[in-house]
């Protein structure tokens, strides 16, 4: 299935049914009173978050949704039937905005969270509502109200605890394959990852976290170069970013320090809030280095890094276990801090 993480749709709630003006017509009741019923209410449109849906692909090709109109009132005090509501299911993590104003209407971040996005119109009144002591044969009735209509922008931001950053071929997909059951494409050429991949990392029977792999960033990504900038929104919900760096590039002319600095600069250009998230440095492919400890120390010094740093080999698994346990402790500390409302853990 093609991964779609944004879509624009139009929603039309149902119009209310019209009220009617009718009178009793029975034998020996020539002057029967009013008995026109009300129109039914138009159907409303709801959206509900469903954890069994992973993409907005259903809204890429079908973009217009119209709820059922309410039935018209009838004689003999018969009210029109209400229109059926329409329920649209979207992935958990979908942000719904008004396309015209850009205002965020709701963030569906929990399973089964439900919101009305367009309200159906009220039904019109029949003439039974207008009878009085001075108006015994009212001929007034009202039309049903129009249902609401909106053009909505749907944006999916996946729910993950940890996000992976890095240049293409830094080893992000290999890492997520190594520590989780996810099987993203891995090849010896750049841009093998074309859409976000999620993997659940289980460190113990009852301890796990979700990690997100997005397409690699390149220099100029904030201005639209490459693919990664399109998917950085998926890192907005993460609590921790892992900056993977390839210490053993195929091309000797490639400078890992320069590439690492370029990633940090692109992140800052794209979103200051994302740039300020807790970020760890993960130096990958140490299995291909003859003296990895010395080269790691040299890189950290030249890069000017003062935060947490891990040396791993995503291919052989070296250092991955220690890294995943450290991540689990960080995630649990953030969860505890959130419950205590003391702020995030860096």
RAMOMO-V751590 format. One line per field, one symbol per residue. phi: phi as a letter, one per 20 degrees, with the letter a starting at -180 (. if undefined). Layout:
# RAMOMO-V751590
phi: ???
This chain:
# RAMOMO-V751590
phi: .fecdbadcdccfffffefcdccfccfmcfdfefbfeefefffeddccecfeddbeffdedddcccfffffffcfmleeffffffdddecffoeddcfffdmffeadeecfmfcbedbefffffeeffedfbfdcecfdebcefffffcbddddcecfebecdddrfgmfofffffffdcefcffcbebfmfedbfcdceedebgdcbbdddddgfecfnffeofmdgffdfgfefefebddeeceecffefffdgffffffffffffffbffffefgcdecedmffedfcffffffffffffmecefccdccffenfmffffffffgfffffffffffeldnfee
